[in-house]
Amino acid sequence: MRKRYYIMFVARDSDGQLLKIPIPLHYLYVFVAGALIGMFTITGMAGSYTRMLVKTLRFNELRNEKEALKKNYNTLEQVAKEKEIQVASLGSLASEVSALYGLKSESALLQRTAVNDLGEERFNTSLDHFYALKNSAMSGVATMAVGFGMHRNATLGDWARLAAAPSLWPVQGRIMSSFGERSDPFNGEGAFHRGVDIQGNYGQPIVSPAAGVVEMADFRGGYGRTVIINHGNGITTLFGHMSGFAVSAGQHVQRGDVIGFVGQSGRTTGPHVHYEVHINSAPVNPYKYLRTTLAQSEFSAKAD
């Protein structure tokens, strides 16, 4: 007969009598096996939790590094954009001064200069230098020809009377946005505005500010319907956001001829004409020519 083994559990009842409770030995094996399984399960879960915790900590570190890199990138991008705006501003001013003194434009040299090489001190020094030269020329002190065959000691008024000078308003209206640095009306970021925006009524005629040849009359990206006129002597004008054209490429126009109509084609917030003046392919501030025209108009009205 097969022997059976038991574990005896002895205890006293409420009357003080001894009680013997036999427990089969295989129950002990079940208990030990269950304990081992539970121990391995807990150990495995603890290991999994530890690995998950390590991964979570590493993920948080990587995420923080990513945020820091993104912040640094945005800062560097903003600095680079500011440098580009500074270069564009300085190039435009250099072109104006070069034209006033009859010198070769320095804008190409500035465009070849690395943006990061233009330090703040160097930029401010150059800016002061060019403004001093420009103020000297505008006060009539310049003793060199302005590059258009004019006599010595010529002033801006003399230059504006030349046929090539863009001395008429393309449309009569309020200037909505000036030349130079400004906040982009769409994204609010800093940007260099290469011309002036003149408000007008939709369909209002736009006239040529001087005689010249139409280089372009076509759609041009954010400018929308655009006309570019070459006035000779390195001077060109650009008119953007038109609703329609009144000229075509290759056509000769005279001062005051209608070249198109005010619209809001391209990247714009409302009806106006974007007007640019370029000297030797570099944008310059057109406002002084518009201002000269207003003064001439007032003088003519008083004379009449």
C-alpha positions in Angstrom: 0.0 0.0 0.0 1.3 3.5 -1.0 2.3 5.6 1.9 0.8 9.0 2.3 2.5 11.9 4.1 0.7 14.6 5.9 1.5 17.8 7.7 -0.2 17.9 11.1 -1.6 21.2 12.2 -2.2 21.1 16.1 -4.3 23.7 17.8 -6.6 23.9 20.8 -10.3 24.5 20.6 -12.3 26.8 22.9 -12.6 24.0 25.5 -8.8 23.5 25.6 -8.9 20.2 23.7 -6.1 19.5 21.2 -7.2 19.4 17.6 -5.1 17.7 15.0 -5.7 18.8 11.4 -3.9 16.7 8.8 -2.8 18.6 5.6 -1.7 16.4 2.7 1.9 17.0 1.7 1.1 17.8 -1.9 -0.7 20.9 -0.8 2.7 22.1 0.4 4.1 21.6 -3.1 1.2 23.6 -4.5 1.9 26.4 -2.0 5.6 26.5 -2.8 5.0 26.4 -6.5 2.5 29.3 -6.2 5.0 31.3 -4.1 7.7 30.8 -6.6 5.4 31.8 -9.5 4.3 34.9 -7.6 7.9 35.8 -6.7 9.0 35.5 -10.4 5.9 37.4 -11.5 6.6 40.3 -9.1 10.3 40.3 -10.0 9.4 40.5 -13.7 6.9 43.2 -13.2 9.4 45.2 -11.1 12.0 44.8 -13.9 9.5 45.9 -16.5 8.5 48.9 -14.4 12.1 49.8 -13.9 12.8 49.6 -17.7 9.7 51.7 -18.4 10.8 54.3 -15.8 14.2 54.5 -17.4 12.7 54.9 -20.9 10.3 57.6 -19.6 13.2 59.5 -18.0 15.2 59.3 -21.2 12.2 60.4 -23.3 11.7 63.4 -21.0 15.4 64.3 -21.4 15.3 64.0 -25.2 12.1 66.1 -25.2 13.7 68.8 -23.1 16.8 68.7 -25.4 14.6 69.0 -28.4 12.8 72.0 -27.0 16.1 73.7 -26.1 17.4 73.0 -29.6 14.2 74.4 -31.1 14.4 77.5 -29.0 18.1 78.0 -30.0 17.2 77.5 -33.6 14.4 80.0 -33.5 16.7 82.5 -31.8 19.4 82.0 -34.5 16.9 82.2 -37.2 15.6 85.5 -35.9 19.2 86.8 -35.6 19.9 85.8 -39.2 16.7 87.5 -40.4 17.7 90.7 -38.6 21.1 90.6 -40.1 19.6 90.1 -43.6 17.3 93.1 -43.0 20.3 95.2 -41.9 22.2 94.2 -45.0 19.3 95.1 -47.2 18.8 98.4 -45.5 22.5 99.2 -45.8 22.6 98.1 -49.4 19.7 100.3 -50.3 21.2 103.3 -48.6 24.6 102.7 -50.2 22.9 102.6 -53.6 21.2 105.9 -53.0 24.5 107.5 -51.9 26.4 106.0 -54.9 23.8 107.3 -57.3 23.9 110.8 -55.7 27.7 110.9 -56.0 28.0 109.2 -59.4 29.9 106.2 -57.9 29.6 102.5 -58.6 26.9 101.0 -56.5 28.1 99.2 -53.4 25.0 97.0 -53.1 26.6 94.1 -54.9 29.6 94.2 -52.5 27.2 94.2 -49.5 25.2 91.3 -51.0 28.5 89.2 -51.3 29.3 89.9 -47.6 28.4 87.1 -45.3 25.5 88.0 -43.1 27.2 86.8 -40.0 30.3 88.9 -40.8 28.3 92.1 -40.4 28.8 92.9 -36.8 26.6 95.4 -34.9 29.4 97.9 -34.5 30.4 97.6 -38.2 26.7 98.0 -39.3 26.2 101.1 -37.2 29.4 102.7 -38.4 28.6 102.1 -42.0 25.0 103.4 -41.5 26.3 106.6 -40.0 28.8 107.0 -42.8 26.3 106.6 -45.5 23.7 108.8 -43.9 26.4 111.5 -43.6 27.2 111.2 -47.3 23.5 111.2 -48.2 22.7 114.3 -46.1 25.7 116.1 -47.6 24.5 115.3 -51.1 20.9 116.3 -50.4 22.0 119.6 -48.9 23.6 120.5 -52.3 27.2 120.2 -51.1 28.0 117.3 -53.4 30.6 118.4 -56.0 30.4 115.4 -58.3 28.0 114.6 -61.1 25.2 112.3 -60.1 26.0 109.8 -62.8 23.3 111.0 -65.3 25.3 113.6 -67.3 24.4 116.5 -65.0 26.6 119.5 -64.2 28.7 119.8 -61.1 27.1 121.0 -57.8 23.8 119.3 -58.9 21.1 118.9 -56.3 18.3 116.3 -56.0 15.9 118.9 -57.4 18.0 119.0 -60.6 18.0 115.2 -60.8 14.2 115.0 -60.3 13.7 117.3 -63.3 15.4 114.8 -65.6 13.1 112.7 -67.9 14.5 109.5 -66.4 13.6 110.5 -62.8 10.4 108.9 -61.4 8.9 112.2 -60.2 5.2 111.5 -60.4 2.9 109.7 -58.0 1.7 106.5 -59.7 -1.6 107.0 -58.0 -2.9 109.8 -55.6 -3.5 108.2 -52.2 -2.4 107.7 -48.7 0.9 105.8 -48.0 -0.1 102.7 -46.1 3.3 101.3 -45.5 6.7 103.0 -45.8 10.1 101.8 -47.2 12.5 99.9 -45.0 12.1 97.7 -41.9 8.5 96.8 -40.9 6.4 94.0 -39.4 5.0 91.6 -42.0 1.2 92.2 -42.1 0.6 88.4 -42.4 2.9 86.8 -39.9 4.0 89.8 -37.8 7.7 89.0 -38.3 10.3 91.6 -39.1 10.8 92.1 -42.9 12.4 94.6 -45.2 9.9 96.5 -47.3 11.5 97.3 -50.7 9.0 100.0 -51.6 5.9 101.9 -50.5 2.3 100.9 -50.5 -0.1 103.6 -51.8 -3.8 103.2 -51.1 -6.2 103.5 -53.9 -9.7 102.6 -55.1 -10.1 99.3 -56.9 -9.7 100.0 -60.7 -8.1 103.4 -60.2 -5.6 104.2 -63.0 -1.9 103.9 -62.3 0.4 106.2 -64.3 4.0 105.9 -65.3 6.2 108.3 -63.2 8.6 108.9 -66.0 9.3 107.9 -69.7 10.6 104.5 -70.3 10.2 101.0 -71.8 8.0 98.3 -70.2 10.2 95.4 -69.3 7.5 93.2 -67.8 3.7 93.1 -67.5 2.8 89.8 -66.0 1.8 87.9 -62.8 4.8 87.7 -60.4 4.2 85.6 -57.3 3.3 87.7 -54.2 3.4 90.9 -56.2 0.4 89.7 -58.2 -0.1 91.4 -61.5 3.1 93.5 -61.9 4.6 96.1 -64.3 8.3 96.9 -64.4 9.5 100.0 -66.4 13.1 100.7 -67.4 13.7 104.5 -67.4 17.3 104.3 -68.5 20.4 105.4 -66.5 20.1 102.4 -64.2 16.6 103.5 -63.0 13.6 101.0 -63.0 10.2 101.2 -61.3 7.9 98.4 -60.2 4.2 98.4 -59.6 2.5 95.5 -57.9 -1.0 94.1 -57.0 -2.7 95.5 -60.1 -6.1 94.4 -61.2 -5.3 94.7 -64.9 -2.8 96.0 -67.4 -2.9 98.9 -69.8 0.5 98.1 -71.4 2.6 95.2 -72.6 6.2 94.2 -72.5 8.4 96.2 -74.9 6.0 99.1 -75.1 7.3 102.7 -74.8 5.5 104.9 -72.3 5.7 108.6 -71.4 5.4 110.2 -68.1 1.7 110.2 -67.1 0.6 107.4 -69.4 -1.8 104.9 -67.8 0.0 101.5 -67.3 -2.6 99.6 -65.3 -5.2 99.7 -62.6 -5.2 99.4 -58.8 -6.1 96.0 -57.5 -5.3 93.4 -54.8 -3.8 90.5 -56.7 -1.1 88.5 -55.1 -0.2 88.7 -51.4 -2.1 91.7 -50.2 -4.6 92.9 -47.5 -6.6 95.3 -49.7 -6.6 97.5 -52.8 -3.3 99.4 -53.2 -0.3 99.7 -55.5 3.1 98.5 -54.3 5.6 100.9 -55.8 9.4 100.4 -55.9 12.2 102.5 -57.3 15.5 100.7 -58.2 18.8 102.3 -59.0 21.3 99.8 -60.5 19.1 96.9 -59.5 19.0 98.0 -55.8 15.8 99.2 -54.2 15.9 102.8 -52.9 13.3 104.8 -50.9 10.9 106.3 -53.4 9.3 108.7 -50.9 11.6 111.6 -51.6 10.5 111.6 -55.3 6.9 111.5 -54.3 7.4 114.3 -51.9 9.1 116.3 -54.6 6.2 115.8 -56.8 3.7 117.0 -54.2 5.8 120.2 -53.7 5.8 120.8 -57.4 2.1 120.3 -57.6 1.4 122.8 -54.8 3.8 125.3 -56.4 2.0 124.9 -59.8 -1.4 125.3 -58.1 -0.3 128.5 -56.4 1.2 129.9 -59.7 -2.1 129.3 -61.5 
